[in-house]
Amino acid sequence: MRIVALAGGIGGARFLRGLKDVTGPGDEITVIGNTADDIHLFGLKVCPDLDTLMYTLGGGIHEEQGWGRADETWSIKNEMKAYGVGPEWFGLGDKDFATHIVRTQMLAAGYPLSAVTEALCERWQPGVRLLPMSDDRVETHVRITDEDGTRAVHFQEYWVKLHAAVDAEAIIPVGADTAKPAPGVLEALAAADVILLPPSNPVVSIGTILAVPGIRQAVSSSSAPVVGLSGIVGGAPVRGMADRVLAAVGVEATAAAVALHYSSELLDGWLVDTTDADAVGPVEAAGIACRAVPLLMDSPAATAAMARAALELAEQVRG
Amino acid sequence: MRIVALAGGIGGARFLRGLKDVTGPGDEITVIGNTADDIHLFGLKVCPDLDTLMYTLGGGIHEEQGWGRADETWSIKNEMKAYGVGPEWFGLGDKDFATHIVRTQMLAAGYPLSAVTEALCERWQPGVRLLPMSDDRVETHVRITDEDGTRAVHFQEYWVKLHAAVDAEAIIPVGADTAKPAPGVLEALAAADVILLPPSNPVVSIGTILAVPGIRQAVSSSSAPVVGLSGIVGGAPVRGMADRVLAAVGVEATAAAVALHYSSELLDGWLVDTTDADAVGPVEAAGIACRAVPLLMDSPAATAAMARAALELAEQVRG
């Protein structure tokens, strides 16, 4: 079975690990990773979501933290502080730096991000085919108003530095309108037997992937069932601050509202957590098959069960 | 007293530490550092000699090794190996990487190397004014013939990778002919009360500094005494492989031959080691005042004594 998943960082990566657990050697998993939270730091191209996917699926992730490398060292960060060079708010460990150095060198040599990602995965062997959503630069900016006035900040600044503590007034995926899907993205979607939307952020992860012209169309016009999983459980994000960016696009932070935001044009099936069982009715009324199952990825077994439930729902809604 | 020293890496740095020990707060030391062994690695501008000077005089050097940082970590190097990305032969530790990242970022932002060096020294407080010989790119290449034929390799490749094990047929300071002295270099030489040539490599360290148009002239025309110290002791370099590159320029690896290579036009005084006392006659015959004193920097006291001897000889030859 050819499974294609759109994915952000931590939540997507963990879900995909569960998906790998319930699929076999005959299955092919292609992951279209969000690159709109990429950032240039210290002259280097940093791709947080691609790296989280690669490290998690390749066995190098810092498990508790969810991002970055296990057994990391922090010499560079300490040195940067000694030199008085910022930003201090973005944590790049020494091992992680190496990834960005290799990536930046390859990009400077003329390789597109998709080729660079493939080269990095040669080492990590994530067990999935990892594609960036686009080789073009897309960068999510967030419009905020604070004591410095109304301004747009990089998503990472909003998320990591400001902890999303100030209202997001608008989410602007700069460059998305002219970006092209990376080589293989549309082909993978066209050939998919199942398309999954993991419980990643529906606005700044899945949303930005879908904002690349051609991708939403390829998902919605696919003959494969499209099944998503709610990252909102009991009216709040399981992790992260998805409610903050959902508010910016006028969507309530509920499992049902996110499904309706994706819309029945895109989704064939939707999984909500058992605590959100009352969402099943409204979602199904909107033409989306919906099931309530446990959606907390608190163990490998629980995560695998989620992946299995998603694949089962896909079979149920299949043509 | 305004002292100006031309310097390469390890030998120059250690001598200058001795010089600092024998000078006082009323003395100003300006160091013109060799940049012809700079190399671009991993997309970063690496300045081995400037960094060795900065780390040694600023208290951050790895003492036994003579280059690189004390208490270094090697995460990036290990990661590069895991990614299969070379070169492996050049050792850049994590802390050292931070220096190159800061430097490369500042250069990319448009600052000249001299301004970058000044900024880095803000942290290191080396107690001297450290100037690169030039803000322009100069890169020493070495012509060799081996199983791959006759070719020019970067000096670092010759020195660090090939361990100077193959004959150097020519030393080519690429870019030196069109380089301009960095801001402050000619002014410092013009205002100097004493000019010192530490026991650095006479070809690829001091030689390349002197190859920048204007610098040799500024040294030789200065009214200040110019005193050098032999890095060749007993017919062999104290450290490094200076004999290999001396051969390439047709100079014998002896304390006397190096003095004559610098020439009496440049040098007013020359210190040789006590084991080379027989060099005193020939050097003095060439019009260069010469003294034999212990020239092994095997302790801070010995190094300080060398610096004191150089300053004393400068006073003796002064006009």
Interface residues (C-beta under 8 A of the other chain):
Chain A: F42 G43 L44 E72 T73 S75 I76 N78 E79 M80 A82 Y83 G84 V85 G93 D94 K95 F97 A98 T99 I101 V102 T104 Q105 A108 L120 E122 R123
Chain B: F42 G43 L44 E72 T73 S75 I76 N78 E79 M80 A82 Y83 G84 V85 G93 D94 K95 F97 A98 T99 I101 V102 T104 Q105 A108 L120 E122 R123
